[in-house]
Amino acid sequence: MTQPVSPPRGGTDKTATAGRPPAWRSLAARADVRTLSLLGVLAALIVIGGVTKPDEFLDTRNLQLVLTQASVIGVVTVGMTFVITAGGIDLSVGAIVALASVWATTVATQEYGFGGILFTSVLVGLGCGLVNGVLIAYGGMVPFIATLAMLASARGLALRITGGRTQVVTVDSVLRLGERDAYVLGIPPLVLVFAVVTVIGWLVLNRTTFGRRTVAVGGNPEAARLAGIDVRRQRLYLYLLSGLCCGIAAFLLIVLSGSGQNTNGNLYELDAIAAAIIGGTLLSGGRGTITGSVLGVLIFTTITDIFALNNLPTDAQQIAKGAIIVAAVLVQRRTASTT
């Protein structure tokens, strides 16, 4: 009597997996569907804006304004995406933007011109990121608590520096970046900076060892440690990166508004987290997408513009944003349960 032949020990039965696509293809397919869905939502919003206010919404200047406003929070969101992908959170980004903007626009700083303002804003962002990173990675503090403390401290220091007053920028080379004469082929310089940051962020997250380590730390910190990754150092680098993005965003905000105020960056942390979530970055860590985060920023900015053009109340705008966030989280949970 013929005995059934079992597959070799330690091997795999090729007939059992012949019809199954590799895991990475499944992930890529889900990412494509998510990206197409976000593009569909953005397209629908553009249609709504074009139908409700065709002359105002589709005007070139309005579209340039939408992209410019998205650039500031977009740069912050790129840094936030890295932090969340690694399983962390940063509630202090808005306060860091405010502190960097007011520190970079003091009279003493403006005496050093364009370079002084840019250098100061970036340095302050890096300094705050360093403090967050050290407290979390080496001090053992929970990211929520550490960044919440930074939020309060940075806001307080920004208020102390300004005394509650607006600091007007007088450096012409900085102000000229916000004028139409500085546009490159009709594209504002701030949008170009946002595009460069986005491309670099995508390459770092998807094509470098640093990006792979970030995903590994967010997916399973203990397994990452056993694989030889210095988890604490990686977390420190990530909060430094977030601080750097806040410093760049602060400079863009200075160019956009021509001033520094302690109220700058208000609720940026919520907008950045929300944009990353609806873009497909998991709050629990282990998966992040720069493309999705950027689309999330564009969706929120477009919603804000449509509501403003139609003179709709702010509370309705916030309700709409909240509904989108809830829907995105529910979709994430459903996707995770079927993985």
URBELBEL-V851544 format. One record per residue. N is the residue number from 0. RES is the residue in three letters. BURIAL is + if it has 9 or more other C-alpha atoms within 8 Angstrom, else -. Layout:
[[N RES BURIAL] [N RES BURIAL]]
This chain:
[[0 MET -] [1 THR -] [2 GLN -] [3 PRO -] [4 VAL -] [5 SER -] [6 PRO -] [7 PRO -] [8 ARG -] [9 GLY -] [10 GLY -] [11 THR -] [12 ASP -] [13 LYS -] [14 THR -] [15 ALA -] [16 THR -] [17 ALA -] [18 GLY -] [19 ARG -] [20 PRO -] [21 PRO -] [22 ALA -] [23 TRP -] [24 ARG -] [25 SER +] [26 LEU -] [27 ALA -] [28 ALA -] [29 ARG -] [30 ALA -] [31 ASP -] [32 VAL -] [33 ARG +] [34 THR +] [35 LEU -] [36 SER -] [37 LEU +] [38 LEU +] [39 GLY -] [40 VAL +] [41 LEU +] [42 ALA -] [43 ALA -] [44 LEU +] [45 ILE +] [46 VAL -] [47 ILE -] [48 GLY +] [49 GLY +] [50 VAL -] [51 THR -] [52 LYS +] [53 PRO +] [54 ASP -] [55 GLU -] [56 PHE +] [57 LEU +] [58 ASP +] [59 THR -] [60 ARG -] [61 ASN +] [62 LEU +] [63 GLN +] [64 LEU -] [65 VAL +] [66 LEU +] [67 THR +] [68 GLN +] [69 ALA +] [70 SER +] [71 VAL +] [72 ILE +] [73 GLY +] [74 VAL +] [75 VAL +] [76 THR +] [77 VAL +] [78 GLY +] [79 MET +] [80 THR +] [81 PHE +] [82 VAL +] [83 ILE +] [84 THR +] [85 ALA +] [86 GLY +] [87 GLY +] [88 ILE +] [89 ASP +] [90 LEU +] [91 SER +] [92 VAL +] [93 GLY +] [94 ALA +] [95 ILE +] [96 VAL +] [97 ALA +] [98 LEU +] [99 ALA +] [100 SER +] [101 VAL +] [102 TRP +] [103 ALA +] [104 THR +] [105 THR +] [106 VAL -] [107 ALA -] [108 THR +] [109 GLN +] [110 GLU -] [111 TYR +] [112 GLY +] [113 PHE +] [114 GLY -] [115 GLY +] [116 ILE +] [117 LEU +] [118 PHE -] [119 THR +] [120 SER +] [121 VAL +] [122 LEU +] [123 VAL +] [124 GLY +] [125 LEU +] [126 GLY +] [127 CYS +] [128 GLY +] [129 LEU +] [130 VAL -] [131 ASN +] [132 GLY +] [133 VAL +] [134 LEU +] [135 ILE +] [136 ALA +] [137 TYR -] [138 GLY -] [139 GLY -] [140 MET +] [141 VAL -] [142 PRO +] [143 PHE +] [144 ILE -] [145 ALA +] [146 THR +] [147 LEU +] [148 ALA +] [149 MET +] [150 LEU +] [151 ALA +] [152 SER -] [153 ALA +] [154 ARG +] [155 GLY -] [156 LEU +] [157 ALA +] [158 LEU +] [159 ARG -] [160 ILE -] [161 THR +] [162 GLY -] [163 GLY -] [164 ARG -] [165 THR +] [166 GLN +] [167 VAL -] [168 VAL +] [169 THR -] [170 VAL +] [171 ASP -] [172 SER -] [173 VAL +] [174 LEU +] [175 ARG +] [176 LEU +] [177 GLY +] [178 GLU -] [179 ARG -] [180 ASP -] [181 ALA +] [182 TYR +] [183 VAL -] [184 LEU -] [185 GLY -] [186 ILE +] [187 PRO +] [188 PRO +] [189 LEU +] [190 VAL +] [191 LEU +] [192 VAL +] [193 PHE +] [194 ALA -] [195 VAL -] [196 VAL +] [197 THR +] [198 VAL -] [199 ILE -] [200 GLY +] [201 TRP +] [202 LEU +] [203 VAL +] [204 LEU +] [205 ASN -] [206 ARG +] [207 THR +] [208 THR -] [209 PHE -] [210 GLY +] [211 ARG +] [212 ARG +] [213 THR +] [214 VAL +] [215 ALA +] [216 VAL +] [217 GLY +] [218 GLY +] [219 ASN +] [220 PRO +] [221 GLU -] [222 ALA -] [223 ALA +] [224 ARG +] [225 LEU -] [226 ALA -] [227 GLY -] [228 ILE +] [229 ASP -] [230 VAL +] [231 ARG -] [232 ARG -] [233 GLN +] [234 ARG +] [235 LEU +] [236 TYR +] [237 LEU +] [238 TYR +] [239 LEU +] [240 LEU +] [241 SER +] [242 GLY +] [243 LEU +] [244 CYS +] [245 CYS +] [246 GLY +] [247 ILE +] [248 ALA +] [249 ALA +] [250 PHE +] [251 LEU +] [252 LEU +] [253 ILE +] [254 VAL +] [255 LEU -] [256 SER -] [257 GLY +] [258 SER +] [259 GLY +] [260 GLN +] [261 ASN +] [262 THR -] [263 ASN +] [264 GLY +] [265 ASN -] [266 LEU -] [267 TYR +] [268 GLU +] [269 LEU -] [270 ASP +] [271 ALA +] [272 ILE +] [273 ALA +] [274 ALA +] [275 ALA +] [276 ILE +] [277 ILE +] [278 GLY +] [279 GLY +] [280 THR +] [281 LEU +] [282 LEU -] [283 SER +] [284 GLY +] [285 GLY +] [286 ARG +] [287 GLY +] [288 THR +] [289 ILE +] [290 THR +] [291 GLY +] [292 SER +] [293 VAL +] [294 LEU +] [295 GLY +] [296 VAL +] [297 LEU +] [298 ILE +] [299 PHE +] [300 THR +] [301 THR +] [302 ILE +] [303 THR +] [304 ASP +] [305 ILE +] [306 PHE +] [307 ALA -] [308 LEU +] [309 ASN -] [310 ASN -] [311 LEU +] [312 PRO -] [313 THR -] [314 ASP -] [315 ALA -] [316 GLN +] [317 GLN -] [318 ILE -] [319 ALA -] [320 LYS +] [321 GLY -] [322 ALA -] [323 ILE +] [324 ILE +] [325 VAL -] [326 ALA -] [327 ALA +] [328 VAL +] [329 LEU -] [330 VAL -] [331 GLN +] [332 ARG -] [333 ARG -] [334 THR -] [335 ALA -] [336 SER -] [337 THR -] [338 THR -]]
